[in-house]
């Protein structure tokens, strides 16, 4: 995880113990690396019709999933590039 620039945590929202495990994963990987929350994605996988449907991504259309993942990765690469440019400029000046 050293030098990570983003994180994706996927869990089964139908299993209550996974909620505690998310906290452990967040603490051990996201917080330890001091990753910004905007560079992290938390995906709750649920069986259709099992409850809360807020912020649902249509998993029946693989293209929607692919598009959202590509948007996330594009944002991470852009932030990484900006960070690298800033670091190079600080070395020059």
Rosetta silent file (secondary structure, phi, psi, omega in degrees, C-alpha in Angstrom):
SEQUENCE: XXXXXXXXXXXXXXXXXXXXXXXXXXXXXXXXXXXXXXXXXXXXXXXXXXXXXXXXXXXXXXXXXXXXXXXXXXXXXXXXXXXXXXXXXXXXX
SCORE:     score description
SCORE:     0.000 S_00000001
   1 L     0.000   -6.742 -179.221    0.000    0.000    0.000 S_00000001
   2 L   -59.828  139.007  179.353    2.997    2.303    0.158 S_00000001
   3 L    62.189   31.774  175.748    2.642    5.272   -2.172 S_00000001
   4 L   -72.695  151.180  179.176   -1.040    4.531   -2.864 S_00000001
   5 L  -121.274   -2.314  179.209   -3.059    7.243   -4.528 S_00000001
   6 L  -170.221  168.101  179.359   -6.544    5.792   -4.132 S_00000001
   7 E  -149.727  145.478  176.354   -8.510    2.959   -2.653 S_00000001
   8 E  -127.236  123.772  176.472  -11.558    0.872   -3.454 S_00000001
   9 E  -117.343  124.316  178.432  -13.327   -1.133   -0.747 S_00000001
  10 E  -115.415  132.569 -179.529  -16.111   -3.505   -1.803 S_00000001
  11 E  -142.942  163.214  177.828  -18.298   -5.200    0.804 S_00000001
  12 E   -93.052  109.431 -176.448  -21.531   -7.143    1.146 S_00000001
  13 L   -70.299  -12.786  178.908  -24.035   -4.813    2.791 S_00000001
  14 L   -83.219   -7.762 -179.451  -26.285   -7.750    3.675 S_00000001
  15 L  -109.490  108.495 -175.358  -23.712   -9.116    6.155 S_00000001
  16 L   -54.735  -34.813 -178.563  -23.648   -7.022    9.373 S_00000001
  17 H   -65.990  -21.750  179.416  -20.079   -8.047   10.288 S_00000001
  18 H   -67.064  -27.169  178.742  -18.811   -6.432    7.109 S_00000001
  19 H   -63.029  -41.280  176.728  -19.652   -2.996    8.516 S_00000001
  20 H   -67.933  -38.505 -179.842  -17.071   -3.495   11.295 S_00000001
  21 H   -64.550  -33.955  177.609  -14.584   -4.882    8.795 S_00000001
  22 H   -60.126  -43.048  179.165  -14.939   -1.736    6.680 S_00000001
  23 H   -59.200  -41.854  179.268  -13.814    0.321    9.661 S_00000001
  24 H   -64.997  -46.938  179.065  -10.726   -1.892   10.013 S_00000001
  25 H   -61.593  -43.024  179.416   -9.888   -1.676    6.313 S_00000001
  26 H   -62.365  -46.220 -179.165  -10.415    2.092    6.345 S_00000001
  27 H   -63.908  -46.168 -174.357   -8.242    2.524    9.419 S_00000001
  28 H   -78.230  -24.597 -175.844   -5.451    0.218    8.242 S_00000001
  29 H  -118.282  -48.082 -176.629   -5.245    1.283    4.635 S_00000001
  30 H   -74.438  -51.966 -178.110   -7.011    4.562    3.906 S_00000001
  31 H   -69.350  -41.128 -179.297   -6.102    6.473    7.080 S_00000001
  32 L   -61.782  -35.671  178.817   -2.576    5.032    7.401 S_00000001
  33 L   -83.839   -3.941 -178.198   -1.770    6.145    3.870 S_00000001
  34 L    54.954   42.303  177.679   -3.424    9.505    4.599 S_00000001
  35 L   -76.811  140.677  175.945   -5.489    9.191    1.460 S_00000001
  36 L   -69.699  144.158 -179.905   -8.037   11.909    0.853 S_00000001
  37 H   -58.348  -31.999 -179.342  -11.622   10.690    1.079 S_00000001
  38 H   -68.262  -12.762  179.160  -12.210   11.987   -2.459 S_00000001
  39 H   -99.815   11.552 -177.038   -9.661    9.439   -3.690 S_00000001
  40 E  -125.313  148.376  178.770  -11.501    6.498   -2.188 S_00000001
  41 E  -127.171  134.117  175.776  -14.552    4.532   -3.240 S_00000001
  42 E  -116.658  118.653 -177.258  -16.745    2.406   -0.993 S_00000001
  43 E  -114.900  119.611  177.255  -18.982   -0.008   -2.867 S_00000001
  44 E   -98.173  113.314  177.321  -21.772   -1.813   -1.036 S_00000001
  45 E   -87.971  128.554  179.742  -22.871   -4.879   -2.941 S_00000001
  46 L  -134.273  148.421  174.050  -26.454   -5.880   -2.192 S_00000001
  47 L   -70.519  142.838  178.778  -28.775   -8.460   -3.596 S_00000001
  48 L   -55.520  135.153  177.276  -31.572   -6.859   -5.634 S_00000001
  49 L    78.938   13.772 -176.778  -34.613   -6.038   -3.512 S_00000001
  50 L   -93.530    7.272  175.859  -32.791   -6.378   -0.187 S_00000001
  51 L   140.853 -136.781 -174.230  -33.497   -2.864    1.073 S_00000001
  52 L   -46.526  123.842 -176.924  -32.009    0.625    0.848 S_00000001
  53 L  -113.186   15.819 -178.521  -31.644    1.653   -2.780 S_00000001
  54 L   -69.355  149.338  179.490  -30.000    5.092   -2.400 S_00000001
  55 L    49.667   40.350 -178.932  -27.060    5.909   -4.621 S_00000001
  56 L   -80.847  134.355  172.736  -27.609    2.697   -6.558 S_00000001
  57 L   -99.470  133.776 -178.126  -25.493    2.048   -9.584 S_00000001
  58 L   -71.999   99.217 -178.676  -27.224   -0.106  -12.146 S_00000001
  59 L   -78.089   -6.699  178.450  -25.106   -3.250  -11.992 S_00000001
  60 L   -77.485  -17.229  177.028  -27.232   -4.874  -14.643 S_00000001
  61 L  -109.982   98.572 -177.873  -25.545   -2.697  -17.229 S_00000001
  62 H   -56.013  -28.165 -179.916  -21.823   -3.533  -17.169 S_00000001
  63 H   -66.225  -35.287  176.376  -21.124   -0.453  -19.270 S_00000001
  64 H   -64.002  -43.145  178.850  -22.411    1.803  -16.452 S_00000001
  65 H   -63.167  -45.810  179.709  -20.073    0.106  -13.981 S_00000001
  66 H   -60.235  -44.578 -179.331  -17.169    0.404  -16.409 S_00000001
  67 H   -61.574  -46.437  179.763  -17.895    4.089  -17.036 S_00000001
  68 H   -63.830  -41.038  178.489  -18.028    4.931  -13.322 S_00000001
  69 H   -65.382  -41.686  178.295  -14.808    3.019  -12.631 S_00000001
  70 H   -64.383  -38.857  176.520  -13.051    4.747  -15.536 S_00000001
  71 H   -61.291  -44.340  178.351  -14.207    8.156  -14.236 S_00000001
  72 H   -60.775  -49.628 -178.814  -12.783    7.316  -10.803 S_00000001
  73 H   -63.818  -37.746  177.839   -9.457    6.137  -12.255 S_00000001
  74 H   -62.553  -41.142  177.833   -9.257    9.189  -14.531 S_00000001
  75 H   -63.440  -42.629  179.276   -9.717   11.468  -11.499 S_00000001
  76 H   -63.251  -45.632  179.780   -6.959    9.638   -9.575 S_00000001
  77 H   -62.999  -40.123  178.423   -4.542    9.861  -12.515 S_00000001
  78 H   -63.241  -45.732  178.044   -5.338   13.564  -12.928 S_00000001
  79 H   -63.264  -39.118  178.392   -4.724   14.253   -9.231 S_00000001
  80 H   -63.757  -43.430  179.092   -1.498   12.257   -9.373 S_00000001
  81 H   -63.224  -44.044  177.969   -0.312   14.225  -12.395 S_00000001
  82 H   -62.469  -41.546  179.736   -1.118   17.551  -10.722 S_00000001
  83 H   -63.825  -42.955  179.150    0.683   16.452   -7.570 S_00000001
  84 H   -65.196  -42.618  178.026    3.742   15.386   -9.540 S_00000001
  85 H   -60.975  -43.755  179.424    3.776   18.669  -11.484 S_00000001
  86 H   -62.510  -42.199  179.894    3.546   20.645   -8.235 S_00000001
  87 H   -63.805  -42.175  178.562    6.386   18.601   -6.723 S_00000001
  88 H   -64.553  -40.063  179.097    8.589   19.176   -9.781 S_00000001
  89 H   -66.688  -36.059  179.779    7.888   22.917   -9.692 S_00000001
  90 H   -69.659  -28.127  176.898    8.777   23.082   -6.003 S_00000001
  91 H   -73.210  -39.556 -178.084   12.118   21.408   -6.732 S_00000001
  92 H   -67.671  -39.308 -175.602   12.881   23.853   -9.554 S_00000001
  93 L   -92.056    0.000    0.000   12.093   26.976   -7.524 S_00000001
